[in-house]
């Protein structure tokens, strides 16, 4: 599942007014939603985050035993991968 930051795409609000705690709470709500879906093994739901999202994912996992795993990706990893693909 991918969701929009407040104020982007179809979302209302303003991402610039969100605190880290707000973003963590939002991520945990997304985890809980996915865990509630039929056919989803709730104990196997994790978070992927890039750049600031990596920090949010790590903080969310640290404060919640229901997050099974985290895949944090730094902006440097993203830029390196993009450069390698462009060759």
PDB file of N, CA, C and O in Angstrom:
ATOM      1  N   UNK A   1       0.849  -1.170   0.000  1.00  0.00           N
ATOM      2  CA  UNK A   1       0.000   0.000   0.000  1.00  0.00           C
ATOM      3  C   UNK A   1       0.894   1.233   0.000  1.00  0.00           C
ATOM      4  O   UNK A   1       1.872   1.299   0.745  1.00  0.00           O
ATOM      5  N   UNK A   2       0.566   2.179  -0.812  1.00  0.00           N
ATOM      6  CA  UNK A   2       1.253   3.467  -0.844  1.00  0.00           C
ATOM      7  C   UNK A   2       0.193   4.525  -0.613  1.00  0.00           C
ATOM      8  O   UNK A   2      -0.886   4.466  -1.202  1.00  0.00           O
ATOM      9  N   UNK A   3       0.490   5.483   0.232  1.00  0.00           N
ATOM     10  CA  UNK A   3      -0.483   6.542   0.470  1.00  0.00           C
ATOM     11  C   UNK A   3       0.172   7.898   0.276  1.00  0.00           C
ATOM     12  O   UNK A   3       1.388   8.040   0.408  1.00  0.00           O
ATOM     13  N   UNK A   4      -0.641   8.886  -0.035  1.00  0.00           N
ATOM     14  CA  UNK A   4      -0.163  10.242  -0.281  1.00  0.00           C
ATOM     15  C   UNK A   4       0.117  10.968   1.024  1.00  0.00           C
ATOM     16  O   UNK A   4      -0.586  10.787   2.018  1.00  0.00           O
ATOM     17  N   UNK A   5       1.151  11.788   1.001  1.00  0.00           N
ATOM     18  CA  UNK A   5       1.378  12.703   2.124  1.00  0.00           C
ATOM     19  C   UNK A   5       0.257  13.744   2.112  1.00  0.00           C
ATOM     20  O   UNK A   5      -0.298  14.034   1.052  1.00  0.00           O
ATOM     21  N   UNK A   6      -0.080  14.302   3.256  1.00  0.00           N
ATOM     22  CA  UNK A   6      -1.112  15.330   3.276  1.00  0.00           C
ATOM     23  C   UNK A   6      -0.805  16.448   2.282  1.00  0.00           C
ATOM     24  O   UNK A   6       0.309  16.970   2.234  1.00  0.00           O
ATOM     25  N   UNK A   7      -1.802  16.797   1.502  1.00  0.00           N
ATOM     26  CA  UNK A   7      -1.662  17.878   0.534  1.00  0.00           C
ATOM     27  C   UNK A   7      -1.129  17.462  -0.822  1.00  0.00           C
ATOM     28  O   UNK A   7      -0.943  18.310  -1.695  1.00  0.00           O
ATOM     29  N   UNK A   8      -0.879  16.171  -1.020  1.00  0.00           N
ATOM     30  CA  UNK A   8      -0.435  15.692  -2.332  1.00  0.00           C
ATOM     31  C   UNK A   8      -1.442  14.699  -2.883  1.00  0.00           C
ATOM     32  O   UNK A   8      -2.191  14.075  -2.132  1.00  0.00           O
ATOM     33  N   UNK A   9      -1.453  14.559  -4.212  1.00  0.00           N
ATOM     34  CA  UNK A   9      -2.409  13.627  -4.817  1.00  0.00           C
ATOM     35  C   UNK A   9      -3.827  13.977  -4.433  1.00  0.00           C
ATOM     36  O   UNK A   9      -4.254  15.122  -4.588  1.00  0.00           O
ATOM     37  N   UNK A  10      -4.558  13.001  -3.933  1.00  0.00           N
ATOM     38  CA  UNK A  10      -5.953  13.209  -3.534  1.00  0.00           C
ATOM     39  C   UNK A  10      -6.105  13.537  -2.054  1.00  0.00           C
ATOM     40  O   UNK A  10      -7.227  13.640  -1.559  1.00  0.00           O
ATOM     41  N   UNK A  11      -4.990  13.702  -1.340  1.00  0.00           N
ATOM     42  CA  UNK A  11      -5.050  13.932   0.104  1.00  0.00           C
ATOM     43  C   UNK A  11      -5.208  15.413   0.431  1.00  0.00           C
ATOM     44  O   UNK A  11      -4.681  16.281  -0.264  1.00  0.00           O
ATOM     45  N   UNK A  12      -5.944  15.676   1.498  1.00  0.00           N
ATOM     46  CA  UNK A  12      -6.068  17.049   1.981  1.00  0.00           C
ATOM     47  C   UNK A  12      -5.017  17.275   3.057  1.00  0.00           C
ATOM     48  O   UNK A  12      -4.342  16.333   3.471  1.00  0.00           O
ATOM     49  N   UNK A  13      -4.874  18.500   3.507  1.00  0.00           N
ATOM     50  CA  UNK A  13      -3.929  18.808   4.562  1.00  0.00           C
ATOM     51  C   UNK A  13      -2.645  19.414   4.029  1.00  0.00           C
ATOM     52  O   UNK A  13      -2.560  19.793   2.861  1.00  0.00           O
ATOM     53  N   UNK A  14      -1.650  19.502   4.895  1.00  0.00           N
ATOM     54  CA  UNK A  14      -0.373  20.109   4.545  1.00  0.00           C
ATOM     55  C   UNK A  14       0.744  19.309   5.201  1.00  0.00           C
ATOM     56  O   UNK A  14       0.871  19.317   6.426  1.00  0.00           O
ATOM     57  N   UNK A  15       1.552  18.623   4.409  1.00  0.00           N
ATOM     58  CA  UNK A  15       2.634  17.789   4.931  1.00  0.00           C
ATOM     59  C   UNK A  15       3.653  18.603   5.714  1.00  0.00           C
ATOM     60  O   UNK A  15       4.313  18.070   6.607  1.00  0.00           O
ATOM     61  N   UNK A  16       3.793  19.889   5.394  1.00  0.00           N
ATOM     62  CA  UNK A  16       4.770  20.724   6.086  1.00  0.00           C
ATOM     63  C   UNK A  16       4.377  20.978   7.543  1.00  0.00           C
ATOM     64  O   UNK A  16       5.212  21.357   8.363  1.00  0.00           O
ATOM     65  N   UNK A  17       3.102  20.765   7.851  1.00  0.00           N
ATOM     66  CA  UNK A  17       2.626  20.983   9.221  1.00  0.00           C
ATOM     67  C   UNK A  17       2.621  19.705  10.047  1.00  0.00           C
ATOM     68  O   UNK A  17       2.243  19.729  11.218  1.00  0.00           O
ATOM     69  N   UNK A  18       3.040  18.584   9.451  1.00  0.00           N
ATOM     70  CA  UNK A  18       3.059  17.299  10.151  1.00  0.00           C
ATOM     71  C   UNK A  18       4.340  17.140  10.943  1.00  0.00           C
ATOM     72  O   UNK A  18       5.423  17.479  10.466  1.00  0.00           O
ATOM     73  N   UNK A  19       4.215  16.623  12.151  1.00  0.00           N
ATOM     74  CA  UNK A  19       5.395  16.294  12.950  1.00  0.00           C
ATOM     75  C   UNK A  19       5.815  14.857  12.640  1.00  0.00           C
ATOM     76  O   UNK A  19       5.080  14.117  11.986  1.00  0.00           O
ATOM     77  N   UNK A  20       6.989  14.472  13.110  1.00  0.00           N
ATOM     78  CA  UNK A  20       7.425  13.078  12.956  1.00  0.00           C
ATOM     79  C   UNK A  20       6.438  12.138  13.640  1.00  0.00           C
ATOM     80  O   UNK A  20       6.129  11.064  13.123  1.00  0.00           O
ATOM     81  N   UNK A  21       5.945  12.553  14.809  1.00  0.00           N
ATOM     82  CA  UNK A  21       4.971  11.728  15.532  1.00  0.00           C
ATOM     83  C   UNK A  21       3.695  11.552  14.716  1.00  0.00           C
ATOM     84  O   UNK A  21       3.099  10.474  14.726  1.00  0.00           O
ATOM     85  N   UNK A  22       3.266  12.605  14.006  1.00  0.00           N
ATOM     86  CA  UNK A  22       2.085  12.509  13.138  1.00  0.00           C
ATOM     87  C   UNK A  22       2.325  11.480  12.031  1.00  0.00           C
ATOM     88  O   UNK A  22       1.447  10.675  11.722  1.00  0.00           O
ATOM     89  N   UNK A  23       3.517  11.513  11.440  1.00  0.00           N
ATOM     90  CA  UNK A  23       3.838  10.599  10.340  1.00  0.00           C
ATOM     91  C   UNK A  23       3.917   9.159  10.832  1.00  0.00           C
ATOM     92  O   UNK A  23       3.479   8.237  10.143  1.00  0.00           O
ATOM     93  N   UNK A  24       4.475   8.969  12.019  1.00  0.00           N
ATOM     94  CA  UNK A  24       4.537   7.628  12.607  1.00  0.00           C
ATOM     95  C   UNK A  24       3.129   7.110  12.862  1.00  0.00           C
ATOM     96  O   UNK A  24       2.822   5.962  12.541  1.00  0.00           O
ATOM     97  N   UNK A  25       2.275   7.946  13.435  1.00  0.00           N
ATOM     98  CA  UNK A  25       0.889   7.541  13.703  1.00  0.00           C
ATOM     99  C   UNK A  25       0.176   7.176  12.400  1.00  0.00           C
ATOM    100  O   UNK A  25      -0.574   6.201  12.350  1.00  0.00           O
ATOM    101  N   UNK A  26       0.409   7.954  11.357  1.00  0.00           N
ATOM    102  CA  UNK A  26      -0.194   7.680  10.053  1.00  0.00           C
ATOM    103  C   UNK A  26       0.291   6.336   9.503  1.00  0.00           C
ATOM    104  O   UNK A  26      -0.502   5.556   8.975  1.00  0.00           O
ATOM    105  N   UNK A  27       1.585   6.069   9.627  1.00  0.00           N
ATOM    106  CA  UNK A  27       2.139   4.796   9.154  1.00  0.00           C
ATOM    107  C   UNK A  27       1.543   3.620   9.921  1.00  0.00           C
ATOM    108  O   UNK A  27       1.219   2.590   9.331  1.00  0.00           O
ATOM    109  N   UNK A  28       1.398   3.775  11.230  1.00  0.00           N
ATOM    110  CA  UNK A  28       0.831   2.686  12.031  1.00  0.00           C
ATOM    111  C   UNK A  28      -0.645   2.463  11.710  1.00  0.00           C
ATOM    112  O   UNK A  28      -1.122   1.330  11.773  1.00  0.00           O
ATOM    113  N   UNK A  29      -1.372   3.523  11.368  1.00  0.00           N
ATOM    114  CA  UNK A  29      -2.760   3.360  10.920  1.00  0.00           C
ATOM    115  C   UNK A  29      -2.798   2.574   9.611  1.00  0.00           C
ATOM    116  O   UNK A  29      -3.670   1.727   9.418  1.00  0.00           O
ATOM    117  N   UNK A  30      -1.860   2.852   8.721  1.00  0.00           N
ATOM    118  CA  UNK A  30      -1.795   2.122   7.454  1.00  0.00           C
ATOM    119  C   UNK A  30      -1.496   0.645   7.706  1.00  0.00           C
ATOM    120  O   UNK A  30      -2.096  -0.225   7.076  1.00  0.00           O
ATOM    121  N   UNK A  31      -0.567   0.359   8.628  1.00  0.00           N
ATOM    122  CA  UNK A  31      -0.247  -1.033   8.970  1.00  0.00           C
ATOM    123  C   UNK A  31      -1.491  -1.733   9.513  1.00  0.00           C
ATOM    124  O   UNK A  31      -1.822  -2.841   9.091  1.00  0.00           O
ATOM    125  N   UNK A  32      -2.170  -1.084  10.442  1.00  0.00           N
ATOM    126  CA  UNK A  32      -3.378  -1.688  11.036  1.00  0.00           C
ATOM    127  C   UNK A  32      -4.435  -1.955   9.973  1.00  0.00           C
ATOM    128  O   UNK A  32      -5.110  -2.985  10.008  1.00  0.00           O
ATOM    129  N   UNK A  33      -4.580  -1.027   9.026  1.00  0.00           N
ATOM    130  CA  UNK A  33      -5.560  -1.219   7.959  1.00  0.00           C
ATOM    131  C   UNK A  33      -5.204  -2.439   7.106  1.00  0.00           C
ATOM    132  O   UNK A  33      -6.053  -3.290   6.843  1.00  0.00           O
ATOM    133  N   UNK A  34      -3.952  -2.512   6.681  1.00  0.00           N
ATOM    134  CA  UNK A  34      -3.539  -3.645   5.841  1.00  0.00           C
ATOM    135  C   UNK A  34      -3.684  -4.955   6.619  1.00  0.00           C
ATOM    136  O   UNK A  34      -4.108  -5.963   6.054  1.00  0.00           O
ATOM    137  N   UNK A  35      -3.340  -4.950   7.894  1.00  0.00           N
ATOM    138  CA  UNK A  35      -3.473  -6.147   8.721  1.00  0.00           C
ATOM    139  C   UNK A  35      -4.926  -6.603   8.829  1.00  0.00           C
ATOM    140  O   UNK A  35      -5.184  -7.790   9.031  1.00  0.00           O
ATOM    141  N   UNK A  36      -5.861  -5.693   8.700  1.00  0.00           N
ATOM    142  CA  UNK A  36      -7.282  -6.029   8.850  1.00  0.00           C
ATOM    143  C   UNK A  36      -7.906  -6.594   7.573  1.00  0.00           C
ATOM    144  O   UNK A  36      -9.031  -7.093   7.604  1.00  0.00           O
ATOM    145  N   UNK A  37      -7.194  -6.519   6.465  1.00  0.00           N
ATOM    146  CA  UNK A  37      -7.748  -6.970   5.189  1.00  0.00           C
ATOM    147  C   UNK A  37      -7.843  -8.489   5.127  1.00  0.00           C
ATOM    148  O   UNK A  37      -6.953  -9.185   5.616  1.00  0.00           O
ATOM    149  N   UNK A  38      -8.920  -9.016   4.526  1.00  0.00           N
ATOM    150  CA  UNK A  38      -9.032 -10.463   4.377  1.00  0.00           C
ATOM    151  C   UNK A  38      -7.898 -10.995   3.503  1.00  0.00           C
ATOM    152  O   UNK A  38      -7.508 -10.366   2.519  1.00  0.00           O
ATOM    153  N   UNK A  39      -7.383 -12.147   3.874  1.00  0.00           N
ATOM    154  CA  UNK A  39      -6.344 -12.780   3.084  1.00  0.00           C
ATOM    155  C   UNK A  39      -4.943 -12.293   3.400  1.00  0.00           C
ATOM    156  O   UNK A  39      -3.973 -12.770   2.811  1.00  0.00           O
ATOM    157  N   UNK A  40      -4.823 -11.349   4.323  1.00  0.00           N
ATOM    158  CA  UNK A  40      -3.512 -10.825   4.712  1.00  0.00           C
ATOM    159  C   UNK A  40      -3.099 -11.482   6.025  1.00  0.00           C
ATOM    160  O   UNK A  40      -3.866 -11.494   6.988  1.00  0.00           O
ATOM    161  N   UNK A  41      -1.896 -12.022   6.060  1.00  0.00           N
ATOM    162  CA  UNK A  41      -1.361 -12.581   7.309  1.00  0.00           C
ATOM    163  C   UNK A  41      -0.871 -11.395   8.139  1.00  0.00           C
ATOM    164  O   UNK A  41       0.172 -10.813   7.841  1.00  0.00           O
ATOM    165  N   UNK A  42      -1.611 -11.047   9.160  1.00  0.00           N
ATOM    166  CA  UNK A  42      -1.358  -9.816   9.910  1.00  0.00           C
ATOM    167  C   UNK A  42       0.013  -9.789  10.570  1.00  0.00           C
ATOM    168  O   UNK A  42       0.541  -8.712  10.844  1.00  0.00           O
ATOM    169  N   UNK A  43       0.588 -10.932  10.827  1.00  0.00           N
ATOM    170  CA  UNK A  43       1.904 -10.981  11.468  1.00  0.00           C
ATOM    171  C   UNK A  43       3.041 -10.837  10.467  1.00  0.00           C
ATOM    172  O   UNK A  43       4.209 -10.935  10.846  1.00  0.00           O
ATOM    173  N   UNK A  44       2.720 -10.605   9.188  1.00  0.00           N
ATOM    174  CA  UNK A  44       3.749 -10.496   8.151  1.00  0.00           C
ATOM    175  C   UNK A  44       3.716  -9.140   7.447  1.00  0.00           C
ATOM    176  O   UNK A  44       4.217  -9.013   6.329  1.00  0.00           O
ATOM    177  N   UNK A  45       3.136  -8.133   8.085  1.00  0.00           N
ATOM    178  CA  UNK A  45       3.019  -6.808   7.475  1.00  0.00           C
ATOM    179  C   UNK A  45       4.155  -5.924   7.998  1.00  0.00           C
ATOM    180  O   UNK A  45       4.387  -5.837   9.203  1.00  0.00           O
ATOM    181  N   UNK A  46       4.856  -5.272   7.064  1.00  0.00           N
ATOM    182  CA  UNK A  46       5.967  -4.409   7.438  1.00  0.00           C
ATOM    183  C   UNK A  46       5.900  -3.075   6.733  1.00  0.00           C
ATOM    184  O   UNK A  46       4.909  -2.751   6.080  1.00  0.00           O
ATOM    185  N   UNK A  47       6.960  -2.305   6.871  1.00  0.00           N
ATOM    186  CA  UNK A  47       7.025  -0.971   6.298  1.00  0.00           C
ATOM    187  C   UNK A  47       8.260  -0.816   5.414  1.00  0.00           C
ATOM    188  O   UNK A  47       9.326  -1.349   5.721  1.00  0.00           O
ATOM    189  N   UNK A  48       8.105  -0.089   4.327  1.00  0.00           N
ATOM    190  CA  UNK A  48       9.201   0.306   3.446  1.00  0.00           C
ATOM    191  C   UNK A  48       9.191   1.820   3.422  1.00  0.00           C
ATOM    192  O   UNK A  48       8.136   2.432   3.257  1.00  0.00           O
ATOM    193  N   UNK A  49      10.346   2.428   3.585  1.00  0.00           N
ATOM    194  CA  UNK A  49      10.403   3.879   3.537  1.00  0.00           C
ATOM    195  C   UNK A  49      11.690   4.353   2.917  1.00  0.00           C
ATOM    196  O   UNK A  49      12.762   3.809   3.182  1.00  0.00           O
ATOM    197  N   UNK A  50      11.579   5.366   2.092  1.00  0.00           N
ATOM    198  CA  UNK A  50      12.751   5.963   1.472  1.00  0.00           C
ATOM    199  C   UNK A  50      12.972   7.366   2.002  1.00  0.00           C
ATOM    200  O   UNK A  50      12.019   8.116   2.214  1.00  0.00           O
ATOM    201  N   UNK A  51      14.225   7.717   2.213  1.00  0.00           N
ATOM    202  CA  UNK A  51      14.614   9.040   2.680  1.00  0.00           C
ATOM    203  C   UNK A  51      13.961   9.307   4.040  1.00  0.00           C
ATOM    204  O   UNK A  51      14.169   8.529   4.970  1.00  0.00           O
ATOM    205  N   UNK A  52      13.185  10.374   4.184  1.00  0.00           N
ATOM    206  CA  UNK A  52      12.523  10.644   5.466  1.00  0.00           C
ATOM    207  C   UNK A  52      11.587   9.505   5.849  1.00  0.00           C
ATOM    208  O   UNK A  52      11.409   9.211   7.031  1.00  0.00           O
ATOM    209  N   UNK A  53      10.991   8.868   4.850  1.00  0.00           N
ATOM    210  CA  UNK A  53      10.108   7.736   5.114  1.00  0.00           C
ATOM    211  C   UNK A  53      10.829   6.579   5.783  1.00  0.00           C
ATOM    212  O   UNK A  53      10.214   5.801   6.513  1.00  0.00           O
ATOM    213  N   UNK A  54      12.148   6.457   5.536  1.00  0.00           N
ATOM    214  CA  UNK A  54      12.933   5.419   6.207  1.00  0.00           C
ATOM    215  C   UNK A  54      12.964   5.676   7.709  1.00  0.00           C
ATOM    216  O   UNK A  54      12.805   4.752   8.507  1.00  0.00           O
ATOM    217  N   UNK A  55      13.168   6.929   8.088  1.00  0.00           N
ATOM    218  CA  UNK A  55      13.168   7.278   9.516  1.00  0.00           C
ATOM    219  C   UNK A  55      11.796   7.037  10.138  1.00  0.00           C
ATOM    220  O   UNK A  55      11.694   6.517  11.249  1.00  0.00           O
ATOM    221  N   UNK A  56      10.763   7.411   9.430  1.00  0.00           N
ATOM    222  CA  UNK A  56       9.398   7.202   9.934  1.00  0.00           C
ATOM    223  C   UNK A  56       9.136   5.714  10.121  1.00  0.00           C
ATOM    224  O   UNK A  56       8.592   5.309  11.148  1.00  0.00           O
ATOM    225  N   UNK A  57       9.511   4.898   9.150  1.00  0.00           N
ATOM    226  CA  UNK A  57       9.302   3.454   9.239  1.00  0.00           C
ATOM    227  C   UNK A  57      10.047   2.863  10.431  1.00  0.00           C
ATOM    228  O   UNK A  57       9.501   2.029  11.154  1.00  0.00           O
ATOM    229  N   UNK A  58      11.292   3.292  10.639  1.00  0.00           N
ATOM    230  CA  UNK A  58      12.070   2.779  11.771  1.00  0.00           C
ATOM    231  C   UNK A  58      11.457   3.192  13.100  1.00  0.00           C
ATOM    232  O   UNK A  58      11.383   2.386  14.027  1.00  0.00           O
ATOM    233  N   UNK A  59      11.015   4.448  13.201  1.00  0.00           N
ATOM    234  CA  UNK A  59      10.382   4.900  14.446  1.00  0.00           C
ATOM    235  C   UNK A  59       9.074   4.154  14.688  1.00  0.00           C
ATOM    236  O   UNK A  59       8.757   3.809  15.826  1.00  0.00           O
ATOM    237  N   UNK A  60       8.318   3.905  13.629  1.00  0.00           N
ATOM    238  CA  UNK A  60       7.049   3.188  13.776  1.00  0.00           C
ATOM    239  C   UNK A  60       7.290   1.768  14.260  1.00  0.00           C
ATOM    240  O   UNK A  60       6.569   1.272  15.126  1.00  0.00           O
ATOM    241  N   UNK A  61       8.292   1.120  13.709  1.00  0.00           N
ATOM    242  CA  UNK A  61       8.604  -0.252  14.105  1.00  0.00           C
ATOM    243  C   UNK A  61       9.096  -0.301  15.545  1.00  0.00           C
ATOM    244  O   UNK A  61       8.754  -1.215  16.296  1.00  0.00           O
ATOM    245  N   UNK A  62       9.899   0.686  15.924  1.00  0.00           N
ATOM    246  CA  UNK A  62      10.453   0.709  17.281  1.00  0.00           C
ATOM    247  C   UNK A  62       9.362   0.840  18.333  1.00  0.00           C
ATOM    248  O   UNK A  62       9.516   0.350  19.452  1.00  0.00           O
ATOM    249  N   UNK A  63       8.280   1.487  17.988  1.00  0.00           N
ATOM    250  CA  UNK A  63       7.217   1.708  18.963  1.00  0.00           C
ATOM    251  C   UNK A  63       6.035   0.776  18.832  1.00  0.00           C
ATOM    252  O   UNK A  63       5.007   0.985  19.476  1.00  0.00           O
ATOM    253  N   UNK A  64       6.164  -0.263  17.999  1.00  0.00           N
ATOM    254  CA  UNK A  64       5.003  -1.121  17.755  1.00  0.00           C
ATOM    255  C   UNK A  64       5.459  -2.536  17.461  1.00  0.00           C
ATOM    256  O   UNK A  64       6.179  -2.768  16.491  1.00  0.00           O
ATOM    257  N   UNK A  65       5.045  -3.485  18.292  1.00  0.00           N
ATOM    258  CA  UNK A  65       5.412  -4.883  18.078  1.00  0.00           C
ATOM    259  C   UNK A  65       4.652  -5.522  16.918  1.00  0.00           C
ATOM    260  O   UNK A  65       4.997  -6.626  16.499  1.00  0.00           O
ATOM    261  N   UNK A  66       3.630  -4.857  16.392  1.00  0.00           N
ATOM    262  CA  UNK A  66       2.834  -5.418  15.314  1.00  0.00           C
ATOM    263  C   UNK A  66       3.427  -5.228  13.933  1.00  0.00           C
ATOM    264  O   UNK A  66       2.893  -5.756  12.958  1.00  0.00           O
ATOM    265  N   UNK A  67       4.524  -4.484  13.828  1.00  0.00           N
ATOM    266  CA  UNK A  67       5.192  -4.286  12.544  1.00  0.00           C
ATOM    267  C   UNK A  67       6.234  -5.390  12.407  1.00  0.00           C
ATOM    268  O   UNK A  67       7.177  -5.461  13.195  1.00  0.00           O
ATOM    269  N   UNK A  68       6.065  -6.252  11.404  1.00  0.00           N
ATOM    270  CA  UNK A  68       6.906  -7.437  11.277  1.00  0.00           C
ATOM    271  C   UNK A  68       8.317  -7.140  10.783  1.00  0.00           C
ATOM    272  O   UNK A  68       9.260  -7.831  11.170  1.00  0.00           O
ATOM    273  N   UNK A  69       8.479  -6.133   9.944  1.00  0.00           N
ATOM    274  CA  UNK A  69       9.796  -5.820   9.397  1.00  0.00           C
ATOM    275  C   UNK A  69       9.812  -4.392   8.874  1.00  0.00           C
ATOM    276  O   UNK A  69       8.766  -3.770   8.686  1.00  0.00           O
ATOM    277  N   UNK A  70      11.021  -3.885   8.642  1.00  0.00           N
ATOM    278  CA  UNK A  70      11.196  -2.549   8.067  1.00  0.00           C
ATOM    279  C   UNK A  70      12.267  -2.639   6.993  1.00  0.00           C
ATOM    280  O   UNK A  70      13.294  -3.292   7.177  1.00  0.00           O
ATOM    281  N   UNK A  71      12.017  -1.974   5.866  1.00  0.00           N
ATOM    282  CA  UNK A  71      13.015  -1.836   4.809  1.00  0.00           C
ATOM    283  C   UNK A  71      13.291  -0.345   4.653  1.00  0.00           C
ATOM    284  O   UNK A  71      12.565   0.349   3.942  1.00  0.00           O
ATOM    285  N   UNK A  72      14.346   0.155   5.318  1.00  0.00           N
ATOM    286  CA  UNK A  72      14.691   1.563   5.189  1.00  0.00           C
ATOM    287  C   UNK A  72      15.674   1.773   4.037  1.00  0.00           C
ATOM    288  O   UNK A  72      16.643   1.024   3.908  1.00  0.00           O
ATOM    289  N   UNK A  73      15.437   2.770   3.213  1.00  0.00           N
ATOM    290  CA  UNK A  73      16.314   3.062   2.081  1.00  0.00           C
ATOM    291  C   UNK A  73      16.719   4.533   2.172  1.00  0.00           C
ATOM    292  O   UNK A  73      15.866   5.418   2.245  1.00  0.00           O
ATOM    293  N   UNK A  74      18.022   4.782   2.167  1.00  0.00           N
ATOM    294  CA  UNK A  74      18.504   6.158   2.245  1.00  0.00           C
ATOM    295  C   UNK A  74      18.419   6.818   0.876  1.00  0.00           C
ATOM    296  O   UNK A  74      18.354   6.134  -0.146  1.00  0.00           O
ATOM    297  N   UNK A  75      18.420   8.125   0.858  1.00  0.00           N
ATOM    298  CA  UNK A  75      18.384   8.867  -0.396  1.00  0.00           C
ATOM    299  C   UNK A  75      19.632   8.563  -1.218  1.00  0.00           C
ATOM    300  O   UNK A  75      19.573   8.562  -2.448  1.00  0.00           O
ATOM    301  N   UNK A  76      20.767   8.304  -0.555  1.00  0.00           N
ATOM    302  CA  UNK A  76      21.988   7.957  -1.285  1.00  0.00           C
ATOM    303  C   UNK A  76      21.826   6.638  -2.034  1.00  0.00           C
ATOM    304  O   UNK A  76      22.305   6.496  -3.158  1.00  0.00           O
ATOM    305  N   UNK A  77      21.146   5.670  -1.407  1.00  0.00           N
ATOM    306  CA  UNK A  77      20.875   4.404  -2.092  1.00  0.00           C
ATOM    307  C   UNK A  77      19.997   4.619  -3.316  1.00  0.00           C
ATOM    308  O   UNK A  77      20.221   4.013  -4.364  1.00  0.00           O
ATOM    309  N   UNK A  78      19.003   5.480  -3.180  1.00  0.00           N
ATOM    310  CA  UNK A  78      18.095   5.761  -4.290  1.00  0.00           C
ATOM    311  C   UNK A  78      18.858   6.423  -5.437  1.00  0.00           C
ATOM    312  O   UNK A  78      18.685   6.047  -6.596  1.00  0.00           O
ATOM    313  N   UNK A  79      19.703   7.409  -5.117  1.00  0.00           N
ATOM    314  CA  UNK A  79      20.477   8.097  -6.152  1.00  0.00           C
ATOM    315  C   UNK A  79      21.482   7.157  -6.812  1.00  0.00           C
ATOM    316  O   UNK A  79      21.658   7.203  -8.030  1.00  0.00           O
ATOM    317  N   UNK A  80      22.140   6.310  -6.032  1.00  0.00           N
ATOM    318  CA  UNK A  80      23.103   5.356  -6.581  1.00  0.00           C
ATOM    319  C   UNK A  80      22.408   4.394  -7.532  1.00  0.00           C
ATOM    320  O   UNK A  80      22.911   4.125  -8.624  1.00  0.00           O
ATOM    321  N   UNK A  81      21.243   3.871  -7.120  1.00  0.00           N
ATOM    322  CA  UNK A  81      20.498   2.942  -7.973  1.00  0.00           C
ATOM    323  C   UNK A  81      20.085   3.627  -9.266  1.00  0.00           C
ATOM    324  O   UNK A  81      20.201   3.037 -10.340  1.00  0.00           O
ATOM    325  N   UNK A  82      19.608   4.855  -9.182  1.00  0.00           N
ATOM    326  CA  UNK A  82      19.188   5.602 -10.365  1.00  0.00           C
ATOM    327  C   UNK A  82      20.363   5.823 -11.303  1.00  0.00           C
ATOM    328  O   UNK A  82      20.218   5.663 -12.515  1.00  0.00           O
ATOM    329  N   UNK A  83      21.521   6.187 -10.771  1.00  0.00           N
ATOM    330  CA  UNK A  83      22.718   6.405 -11.599  1.00  0.00           C
ATOM    331  C   UNK A  83      23.159   5.123 -12.288  1.00  0.00           C
ATOM    332  O   UNK A  83      23.556   5.144 -13.453  1.00  0.00           O
ATOM    333  N   UNK A  84      23.091   4.012 -11.575  1.00  0.00           N
ATOM    334  CA  UNK A  84      23.493   2.718 -12.151  1.00  0.00           C
ATOM    335  C   UNK A  84      22.561   2.315 -13.274  1.00  0.00           C
ATOM    336  O   UNK A  84      23.006   1.748 -14.272  1.00  0.00           O
ATOM    337  N   UNK A  85      21.277   2.596 -13.129  1.00  0.00           N
ATOM    338  CA  UNK A  85      20.297   2.242 -14.173  1.00  0.00           C
ATOM    339  C   UNK A  85      20.485   3.072 -15.423  1.00  0.00           C
ATOM    340  O   UNK A  85      20.261   2.590 -16.534  1.00  0.00           O
ATOM    341  N   UNK A  86      20.899   4.331 -15.247  1.00  0.00           N
ATOM    342  CA  UNK A  86      21.112   5.209 -16.400  1.00  0.00           C
ATOM    343  C   UNK A  86      22.418   4.892 -17.105  1.00  0.00           C
ATOM    344  O   UNK A  86      22.617   5.257 -18.263  1.00  0.00           O
ATOM    345  N   UNK A  87      23.306   4.207 -16.394  1.00  0.00           N
ATOM    346  CA  UNK A  87      24.526   3.661 -16.919  1.00  0.00           C
ATOM    347  C   UNK A  87      25.512   4.582 -17.442  1.00  0.00           C
ATOM    348  O   UNK A  87      26.572   4.157 -17.902  1.00  0.00           O
TER     349      UNK A  87
END
